[in-house]
Amino acid sequence: MAKVGIFFGTDTGNTRKVAKAIAKQIGDVAGKPDNIKNVGVDDLLAYDVLILGSPTYGDGELPGLTAGTSTESWDEFLPNLASADFAGKTIALFGLGDQAGYPGNFVDAIGMLYDAFADCGAQFIGFTSTEGYEFDSSKAVMDDQFVGLVLDEDNQKHLSEARLAGWLTQIESSWA
C-alpha cells in the first residue's frame, strides 16, 4: 500500500481545512497534512502519492509573498523543483477559487502546479468536470476538464462535501 503525502499552500487557512478533511477521510494511509512553507522537495519525494492543494490569489497567482500573503508558500517553493525528478510519483491536485469574483483566472494556481510537476515527470490523477462552474478561463483546464478537484468555498460551499467525496472515491485506487 502506497503512503500518501498531503501538502498545501494557504494564507487564510481554507486550503488547510480541506487538506485536513482529506486526511481524515483517507485515514492512516495519509501522512499529517503539511504546509508547503515548512517542507523541502525531499519531503515530497518521500511519498509515492501526493495530494497537493492551493488557493489562487489576486489575478491568478500562486500564494506567496509576491501575491501579498503573510508567509512564503507555493510561489517560493516551486523554484526548488528545477532539478527534481518526480518520475514514478502520482499526484492529485485540489484548488480553491472564487468563480464569481475571479472568473478570468479561476483556480489558475493548480494549473501552475500541474505544469511545474509535469515538467518534473509526475503522473496525475483526479481530473474533474468543469460542469457546474461558471467562469471565463482557467489555467487549470486541460481537455475540457480541471486538472484536479476544484472547490469554490465562496459561492458553492454547499457542493464541496459531495465534490470532495466523489473525488476521493475516484483517486483512492492509487494508494490501495
BELSUL-V118407 format. One record per residue. SS is DSSP state (A for helix, B for strand, O for the rest). OMEGA is omega as a letter, one per 30 degrees, with the letter a starting at -180 (NA if undefined). BURIAL is 1 if it has 9 or more other C-alpha atoms within 8 Angstrom, else 0. Layout:
# BELSUL-V118407
ss:SS omega:OMEGA burial:BURIAL
ss:SS omega:OMEGA burial:BURIAL
This chain:
# BELSUL-V118407
ss:O omega:a burial:0
ss:O omega:l burial:1
ss:O omega:a burial:1
ss:B omega:l burial:1
ss:B omega:l burial:1
ss:B omega:a burial:1
ss:B omega:a burial:1
ss:B omega:l burial:1
ss:O omega:a burial:1
ss:O omega:l burial:1
ss:O omega:a burial:1
ss:O omega:l burial:0
ss:O omega:a burial:0
ss:A omega:a burial:0
ss:A omega:l burial:1
ss:A omega:l burial:1
ss:A omega:l burial:0
ss:A omega:l burial:0
ss:A omega:l burial:1
ss:A omega:l burial:1
ss:A omega:l burial:0
ss:A omega:a burial:1
ss:A omega:a burial:1
ss:A omega:a burial:0
ss:A omega:a burial:0
ss:A omega:l burial:1
ss:A omega:a burial:0
ss:A omega:a burial:0
ss:A omega:a burial:1
ss:B omega:l burial:1
ss:O omega:l burial:1
ss:O omega:l burial:0
ss:O omega:a burial:1
ss:B omega:l burial:1
ss:B omega:a burial:1
ss:A omega:l burial:1
ss:A omega:a burial:1
ss:A omega:a burial:0
ss:O omega:l burial:1
ss:O omega:a burial:0
ss:A omega:a burial:1
ss:A omega:l burial:0
ss:A omega:l burial:0
ss:A omega:a burial:1
ss:A omega:l burial:1
ss:O omega:a burial:0
ss:O omega:l burial:1
ss:O omega:a burial:1
ss:B omega:l burial:1
ss:B omega:l burial:1
ss:B omega:a burial:1
ss:B omega:a burial:1
ss:B omega:l burial:1
ss:B omega:l burial:1
ss:B omega:l burial:1
ss:B omega:a burial:1
ss:B omega:l burial:1
ss:O omega:a burial:0
ss:O omega:l burial:0
ss:O omega:a burial:1
ss:B omega:l burial:1
ss:B omega:l burial:1
ss:O omega:a burial:1
ss:O omega:a burial:1
ss:A omega:a burial:1
ss:A omega:l burial:0
ss:A omega:l burial:1
ss:O omega:l burial:0
ss:O omega:a burial:1
ss:O omega:l burial:0
ss:O omega:l burial:0
ss:O omega:a burial:1
ss:O omega:a burial:1
ss:A omega:a burial:1
ss:A omega:l burial:1
ss:A omega:a burial:1
ss:A omega:a burial:1
ss:A omega:l burial:1
ss:A omega:l burial:0
ss:A omega:a burial:1
ss:A omega:a burial:1
ss:O omega:a burial:0
ss:O omega:a burial:0
ss:O omega:l burial:0
ss:O omega:l burial:0
ss:O omega:l burial:1
ss:O omega:a burial:0
ss:O omega:l burial:0
ss:O omega:l burial:1
ss:B omega:a burial:1
ss:B omega:l burial:1
ss:B omega:a burial:1
ss:B omega:l burial:1
ss:B omega:a burial:1
ss:B omega:l burial:1
ss:B omega:l burial:1
ss:O omega:a burial:1
ss:O omega:a burial:1
ss:O omega:l burial:1
ss:O omega:a burial:0
ss:O omega:a burial:0
ss:O omega:a burial:1
ss:O omega:a burial:1
ss:O omega:l burial:0
ss:O omega:a burial:1
ss:O omega:a burial:1
ss:O omega:l burial:1
ss:A omega:a burial:1
ss:A omega:a burial:1
ss:A omega:l burial:1
ss:A omega:l burial:1
ss:A omega:l burial:1
ss:A omega:l burial:0
ss:A omega:a burial:1
ss:A omega:a burial:0
ss:A omega:a burial:1
ss:A omega:l burial:1
ss:A omega:l burial:1
ss:O omega:l burial:0
ss:O omega:l burial:1
ss:O omega:a burial:1
ss:O omega:l burial:1
ss:B omega:a burial:1
ss:B omega:l burial:0
ss:B omega:l burial:1
ss:O omega:l burial:1
ss:O omega:a burial:1
ss:B omega:a burial:1
ss:B omega:l burial:0
ss:O omega:a burial:1
ss:O omega:l burial:0
ss:O omega:l burial:0
ss:O omega:l burial:0
ss:O omega:a burial:0
ss:O omega:a burial:1
ss:O omega:l burial:0
ss:O omega:a burial:0
ss:O omega:l burial:1
ss:O omega:a burial:1
ss:O omega:l burial:1
ss:B omega:l burial:1
ss:B omega:a burial:0
ss:O omega:l burial:0
ss:O omega:l burial:0
ss:B omega:l burial:1
ss:B omega:l burial:1
ss:O omega:l burial:1
ss:B omega:l burial:1
ss:B omega:l burial:1
ss:B omega:l burial:1
ss:B omega:l burial:1
ss:O omega:a burial:1
ss:O omega:l burial:1
ss:O omega:a burial:0
ss:O omega:a burial:0
ss:O omega:a burial:1
ss:A omega:a burial:1
ss:A omega:l burial:0
ss:A omega:a burial:0
ss:A omega:a burial:1
ss:A omega:l burial:0
ss:A omega:l burial:0
ss:A omega:l burial:1
ss:A omega:a burial:1
ss:A omega:l burial:0
ss:A omega:l burial:0
ss:A omega:l burial:1
ss:A omega:l burial:1
ss:A omega:a burial:0
ss:A omega:a burial:0
ss:A omega:a burial:1
ss:A omega:l burial:0
ss:A omega:a burial:0
ss:A omega:l burial:0
ss:O omega:a burial:1
ss:O omega:NA burial:0
